[in-house]
Amino acid sequence: MQPAPPRAAPAANISPYARELADRLGVDISTVHGTGRGGAIRADDVRAAAEPAQATQPEPPERPAAVQEPDAAARRAQAARLATARLMARSKREIPHYYLSTTIDMSTAMTWLRKRNRELPVHDRLVPAALLLKATALAAHEVGELNGYWIDDQFVPGQAVHLGVAISLRGGGLVTPALHDAVAMDLTTVMARLRDLVTRARTGRLRGSELTDATLTVTNLGDQGVDSVTGVIFPPQVALVGFGKVVERPWAVNGMLGVCPLVTATLSADHRATDGYTGARFLETITRLLRQPEEL
């Protein structure tokens, strides 16, 4: 039986992302007025509470005229990169990572995908990433020990599977908006939501709720030509799944050697919350689901 979420006072009603942001900005949560539903403290509330303190900081010395100030877009990119750097540094300091990987035969999935796309309008056609995301969501639902957060020295399970999707920004930096309740989506919806998230992430139009409550993150660098990726967990989450590109390689099936489309899936997991046996079950579940794409 999973442990109940910890009861913390006075900041129990706060999202994990807002808690992390408060720690990073040095904001005392007990002084923050929550404006979310039921008085929940959101990331914007934490930022607002931090502004008065930042306003009292001494003005930096005036730069020489020859030094050109970065424009607004460059400043946003720098801030995003700095926030990511701090979060990843904290992750590697505090989280005892373990890593597992497996190679998945995508023959059945790719054959099914080509057939399915012939039945769809061009703008609705699926890419392999949609199958990988949906299989990961279903596996996280089945192996729930990897879907949630490590808070106050215990695992807090996610109430649903909210898949964080790592998206690189054109000016630099990384955001991980969430596909909310991904288990309930069909593949067409997953594809549409994924396109929408990428577009809005790169135009600065993401909603705060999409950035605060991912329960598990997926990073897919296949479109960048990467064979495999071993990621760093986004705290307070307890796992991250990485996928490389689908590539055709020699592969033996039932003693017969042929050329098959393969993808490498890698799991980075928090050893405080799970162990290698649980991680192996999770990767095997993803493999089984991708061999039955009609069930996704």
N, C-alpha and C positions, 0 to 999 in steps of 0.2 A: 504493500500500500504506500502510495506516494505521500511524503510529508506535506502538511498544509503550509501555505505561504506564511512567512513570518509576520507577526503582528508587531509593527514598530510604531512608536509614538515619539513625537507628534507627527511624523512624516510618513505614515503608512500609505496614504493615498497619493503616491507619486510614481511616475513611470520610471523604469530602469534607466532610460536615457537621461531623463531629467536629474535623477540621483547622480549619475556619472558626471553630468555637466556641472552640477552644484559642487561636487568634489573638485573638479578641474578649475572652477572659477573662484573657489574659496567662499562659497555662499552658505550661510547657516540656514538649513532648510526650515528650522522652526520659525524663522522670521519671514518666510515667503508666504504671500497670499495666493492661494490656488484659484485660478479662473476656469478650470476645466469642469466637466460634469461632476456634480457632487462635491465640488471644492477640490478636485484633483489638481495637483501641482504639475504644470506642463513645462516644457523646456523654455518657452517664451517667458513664463513667470520667473524662472531662474535668471534668465538674461536681464529682465527688467530689474530684479533685485540687485544684480551685479553692477548695473549702470551707475548708481550713486557713488559706489566705492571707486569705480574707475574714473569718475568725474573729478575725484579729489586727488588723483595722481598728479605729480608735478609735470608741467609741460616739458616735452623733450627739447633739447637745445635746437635752435634753428639750424637747418641744414644749409650748407653753402649753396649759392645760387646755381652752381654747375650741376648739382645733384637733382635729377628730375624725380618728382614724386610719382609713384605708380598710379595708374588710373583706377577707377572703382572696380572694374572687372579683375584687374591684377591683384588688388587688395583682397577681394573675396577669395580668389584662388589661393593666395598666400595663407589666408586664415584657415581655409579648408585643409590645406596641406599641413599646417601646424597642428590643427586639431587631430587629424589622422595620425600624425607622428607621435603626439603625446599619448593617444589612446593605444596605439600599437606598442609603444615602449612600456606602458603600464601592463599590457597583456603579457608581454614576454617576461616582465619582472615577476608578476604575481601568479600567472597560470601555469601549472605543470602540464605542458602539452604532451600528448602522445599522437603518433601519426600512423595511419594505415592506408594502404592503397590497393586497388584491384583493377584488372583490365576486363572490360565488359564487351562481349560480342554484340554488336548492334545490327546484325544482319536482319533479324526479324523486325526490329523496330524501324529500320530504314526502308525495308520493303513495304511495310504497312504505311509509313509516312508518305512515300511516293504515291501509293494508291489513294490515300486519303486526300492528298493535295489535288489530285485530278478531279475530285468531287467538289472542291471548294473554289469560290471566287479568288482571283489573284490576290486581292488585298487581305484575304482571310487565311492564306496559306500558312502552314506551320513550318517552323525550323526545328532542328534537333533540340535546341535549348528548351523548347516548351515541354518536350517529353522528359528531359532531364530534371526540370523543375518539378513537374507533377509527380514523377517517381520519387523524388526526394521528399516532397510533402507527404506522400502516402507512407513512405518509410518512417518519417519522423512521427507520424500518427501511430504507427504500429510499434515502433521502438521509442516510446515516449521519454526515455531517460536522457535522450539527446536533444529534446525540444524544451527549452526553458532557460532558467537563469541560476547562477550561483550567487546567493545573497545571504549575508550574515552567517557564513559558514555552513550553509545547507542548500540543497537543490530545491528550487521552486519551479514546478512544472508549468509550462505554458498552458493557458486555457484553450488555445487553438493553435494551429500551425500558421504562423505569420512568417513567410519566407523573406528574409532580407536578401536583396539582389545587389551585389556589388557593381556599381556603375562608375567608370572613370569619367571625370569632367574634362572638357576640352582644354580649359586653362590650367589644369592640374588639380590634384586632390581626388578624393573618393567619397561617394555617398552610398548608403545601403538602404534605400527605401524598401518598404515591405509590401509583398503581395499578401493582403489580409485573407485569412481563412482559405488558404490555397487548396486544402483538401476538397473543399466543396466546389471548386471551379472545374469545368470541363476544359479540354485542351484548347478549344477555340477562345475561351475566355482568358485562359492563362496567356495565350499569345497576344491577345488584344491588350491586356493589362501590362504585359511586359513592354510592348511597344510604347504604350502611353507613359509608363514610368521613365523609360530612357529619354523620351522626348522632353518631358517636363523637368527631369533632373538636369538636362543640359541647357535648359532655358531658365532655370531658377524658379520653377513654378511648383515645386513639391509642397504638399501640405505637411504641417508639423506632425500630425498623427502618423504619417507614413514613415517618419524618421525615428520614431521613438519606441516602437514596440515589436520589432522583429524578434522571433524566438529562436531562429536558426538562420545562418547566412550561407548563401551559395555564391561562389565566384566562378565564372565560366570565361576562360580566356581562349577558348577554341577559335573564336573569330580573329584572334591575334596571332594564330599559328602556333600556339603553345601546346606541347604534347601533354604536359601535366602541370598542376599547380598545387603547392603545399602552402596553405594560407595560415594566417594568424587570427586567432579567435577574437571576436569583438566582445569585450566584457560589457555586461555581466553574463552574456550567453556562454554556453558550455561546448559549442561545436561549430565547425565551419566545414562545408563540403566544397571541394574544388574539382572542376572538370576541365580537361584539355580538349583538343580538337578531335573530331571523328576522322580517323585516318585508316586507309586500307593497308593491311599488313598480312603476312603469312600467318595462318592460324590453323591448328589441328582440331578437327571435330570428329569424334568417334573413329580415331585412327586415320582419318583422311586429311591430308594437308591441302588447304586452299587459301584464297585471299579473302579476308573478311573486313568489314568496317569495324574498327575497335575504338573505344574511348577509355581513358584512364580516369578513374574516380579516386579522389584522395580525401580522407577524413582527418581533420585536426580536431582533437577533443581534449577536454579538461579532465585530467586523471583524478581530480577530487570528486567529480560527479559520476564518472563511469570508468570502466576498464576496457582492455583490448577485446575481451569476449563480447561485450555489448557493442563495441564499435564494429566488430566483425559481423555481428548479426545485422546491424544497420546496413552495411555495404552489401551484404548478401541479399537483403530485402530489396534494395535498389536494383540489383542485378536481376532478380526474379521478376520484378515488375516490368523492367525494360524488355524482357523476353516475352511479355504478354501485353504489348502496347494497346491492344483493343480493350484492355481492362482499365486503362488510365483515364 
